[in-house]
Amino acid sequence: MLYFHKELKEKLKSDYQIQKAVLNKEYYKIETGLYSDIELVSPLEIICKKYPDAIFTSDSAYYYYDLTDVIPDYFYLATTRSASRIKDNNIKQIFIPNDLFEFGKTQITIENIKINIYDEERILVDLIRKKNTIPFDYYKEIIANYRAKADTLDIYKIQKYISLYKNELNLYDTLMREVF
C-alpha cells in the first residue's frame, strides 16, 4: 500500500519513526513524500495515488482496452484545464475543458489496480476527432479492433458524446463509415 508522508506520519506519529521504519525496511521510500509497505511498486499504482482525479486516455486507454498492442511510451492522463501541470517525464497530460471532463469516466482494474479511464465509446469519439494527428497505421489498427467489437459498443453513448462537439455531423459520418 502507498502512503503520502502525511498519512504515514499520522500512522507512525513522527518523522523519526518514519526514518526508523525505512531503515528497518518496514516501509520503503518510493520518492519524495511517497512511501510503500512493499519494496517494488507498480508505476500505475504510483500514478493513481499521486493523481487520483486524473483519467487515463488516448494511447494508454487504447492499450488498456486491448485495441492495440503498441505499449505507449508515456502514461496519457486527462485533467481539467484548471488542474495544475504534472511535472513527470513519464506522463503526457491532456487538458480537457471542465464541462467535458467527466463524460465517459469509468473505472477498470489493470494489474490489480483500479484506475480511472474513459470508456471505450468516449475514446472512440476522441480517436475520430484527432484522426489527422495520429499515424495512419496506428489509427487503422485501432479502428479495425473497434470494428471487430462494434456489436458491444453502446451507440447511444457514442451519439451523446458526439453531440458535445461542434462538428457533430462530420464525426458521425466518419464513425458510421469506418466502424459500423
N, C-alpha and C positions, 0 to 999 in steps of 0.2 A: 504494500500500500504506500502511496505517496503522501508526503506531508509538507506543507509550507512551514517555514521557520516558526511562524506564529502558532500554528497548530501543534507542532512538536514541543514548543516551549510551554504551551498550556498543559500538555500531557506530562512532560518531564520536569516542569516547574522552573528551570533556569538554563541559561546559556552554558554554564559549567557542566550541568548534567547532560546536555546535548553533546558537548565536546567529548565527555567521558564515554557516552554511548557510541559515538562514532569511532573513538579509539578502540573500544571493546568489540567493535563490529556488530553491535546490536542494531545500529542504523548506519546507513551509508549516505554520504553527501553526493547527490547527483549533480548539482550545480548550485550556484549561489542562491541561498534561500529555499532550496528544494532537497528533501531527504526521502529516503526509502527504507523499508524494513527488509528489502532484498537487494542483493548486490547489482544484478543486471535488470534493468527496467526497459521496457519497450519504448521506443521514441513516440509511438502512437499514444501510449498512456501518459507520457510527459506532456505532450501537446494538449491532450484532453484536460489534464489537470491545470495547466497554465492558462489555457484559453477556453474556459467552459462554455462561453457564449458563441464561439466561432462554429461554423458549419463547413464540413468538407464538401468540396465542389470540384467541378472541372475535371482535370486529369486524375485526381485522387478518386473522385466518385466513379469515373468510368472504370478504373481499375478495381475498386472495391465491389462494384456490381458485376464484375467479370464481363464487361463489354469490350475489354482489350486485355492483351497480355503484356502490354508495354508498362513496365514499372516506372512510375513518374520519378523524375529527378528531384522533385520538391513535394512537400505537402501543400496542397492548394486549399486555403481556408477563406471562406467568405465571412466578412464582418460588415457591420453597418458603416455608413460613411462617417458617422460621428465617433467611431471607435478609434482608439489610439493605434499608431503604427506598431506592427510587430517587427521587432529587430532580431530576426533569426534567419541565418543564411539558408536554412533548410525549408523555409516556409515562403510561399508566394501568397501574399494577401490580396484578396479581391474585394474591393469596396462595393457594396450593394446599397442602393437607395433604401432608406429606413422603411418606407412603406411597402417595399417588395421583399424585404429580408426574410420574414417568417414564412412566406408562402412555400409550401413543399418541404418544410423541415420535418425530419423524422429521425429515428434512431435505429441503428443496426449494430450487431455485435461482430467485431473483427478481432481475431486473436484473443478472444475472451474479454474484449474491452468494448463497452458501449460508446459509440461515437455519434455525434450529431452529423447528419448528412442530408442533402436534398434528395427527395425521392426520384425515382427513375424518370417519371414524367417531367419533372422540373428540369432535370439536367438534359433531357432530350430537347426541350424548348430552348434552353441555353446553347446547346450544341448547334442547333439550326440557326440561331441568332448570330453566332460568331463563326459560321461556316467558312467564311473567307479568310479567317485568321489562323486556321488550323491546317496543318499539312494534309494534302489531298488523300494520301493513302491511309493515314490515321483516321481521318473523317470517314472514309468509306468502310474501314474495318468496324468502327463503332456503329455506323448506320446499318451495316449488314447484320450485326448482332442484335440491334433493335428490331430489325425486320423479322429475325428468327423468333423473337419473343413478342411480336406485335399483338398476339391474342391475349397476353396477360396484362397489357397496358390499359390504364383507365382513360378512355378517350375524353370523358367529361372533365377530368382533372386537367388534361392537356389543353382542352378548349378554354378552360378557366385561366390557365397560366398564359396562354397566347393572348387572351383578351386584355391582359395587363399592359401590353406593349402597343406602340403606335402603329407599327407596320403589321398589324394583325392578319390582314388578308394574304400578304406575301408569305408570312410564316406558315399559315395554314396550308397554302398551296404547296409549299416546299415539303411540309410534313406529309401530306397526302401522296405526293409524287414519290418521295424517297423511302417512306417507312410503310405506309398502309397501301 
